[in-house]
């Protein structure tokens, strides 16, 4: 992908390149690391969130954030590929495996679509702009993008990950570990900087971060952890799927690599599976590009086009979904049957103030606990306007029980230790009318969960009978 000469517009953030951080020597758990954290904490916090006045947050940030959304919407709608001399309003799809070259010894830059394709490159250039990155690459799935990052780690290296990591990433790391012996993974509460420092060593190669996390939406300090990573010579990788480029640019905060599941907010319509990586480091960019070209895990032209079409409305979608999510979160926080609401847009959230400093908005994903698995299951079963699906980021609202869906393969003991319980419900709030979404949740919460308990009892009895005498159970 071509090098971008300047960063994407962003009046609320000072780009890393224009505000270089002081170099910190690799000195273990000593002064250099403590100084790195102090420097990060003292840096100006210039990315305000968008809030409504109803939740008690100061409204002064609202105009600046909305102005950003509006200008990003304009940029996304008007974007077109520089190579398209006809200036088509919809980027042309180069659905081809190979390109004819002008001579036996010269190339136009496009020869084989596994290496480069004009439609995919248009998306890569745009996503790199949105992430304020010099280099961007698109993959056929988000997991393929994660694989490229994991290939940076070798036997003998250590990885520090957020403890309540997305279930798919947990399974990915666990399954790939068996193929790369000698790699140590430390799952850490990254909301506590001391815990991060205590788990770092000279062998740490990668810090794998989500903020907010999926599904508990815990907030970690990107700036401070970036300084810790630099002090130990580690790479800071951030899965930014739950925020999207609309709400956060982690590279501006010191991250080395940012990843998006383009399936979510970028595609926006549940019509495509894709992933992306962006970086400002040439060494990492060269590695990622070589990996993508060698393994053939690139995004196809048709899927690239679907992302290009979907991304046109991304800023608008995120803005409207977020407004709805704030209202839904406030409703849940006041409901007598809801025990805990996880959402960084609520002043009661432990990460509220930190998230204000490093993101442009609280996002569109909420999770909550009722204290009763039966009640939470009933909510998932009896809501009418929320699709029962494990995806998030699309235009329609969705909900799921992470214990049984996104984190189903994570051991029960691990889930319980990090706070992912059976009654935890994750909501992805869509663009529907917020009042109707609230009414739907209210009627589901109001119902008696006894029928669910009865169904569970019958299922348990049937399972026990089947275990004792399979033939009799069938009769």
Buried (B, 14 or more C-beta within 10 A) or exposed (E): BEEBEEBBEBEBBEBBEEEEBEEBEEBBBEEBBBBBBEBBBEBEEBBBBBBBEEBEBEEEBBEBBEEBBEBBBEBBEEBBBEBEEEEEEEBBBBEBEEBEEEEEEEEEEBEEBBBBBBBBBBBBBBBBBBBBBBBBBBBBBBBBBBBBBBBBBEEEBBBBBBBBBBBBBBBBBEEBBEEBEEBBBBBBBBBEBEBBBEBBBEEBBBBBBBBBBBBBBBBBBBBBBBBBBBBBEBBBBBBBBBBBBBBBBBBBBBBBBBBBBBBBBBBBBBEBBBBBBBBBBEEBBEBBBEBBBEBEBBBBBEBBBBBBBBBBBBBBBBBBBBBBBBBBBBBBBEBEBBEBBBBBBBEEBEBBEBBBBBBBBBBBBBBBBBEBBBBBBBBBBBBEBBBEBBBBBBBBBBBBBBBEBBBEEBEEEBBEEBBBBBBBBBBBBBBBEBEEBBBBBEEBBEBEBEEBBEEBEEEEEEEEEEEEEEEEBEE
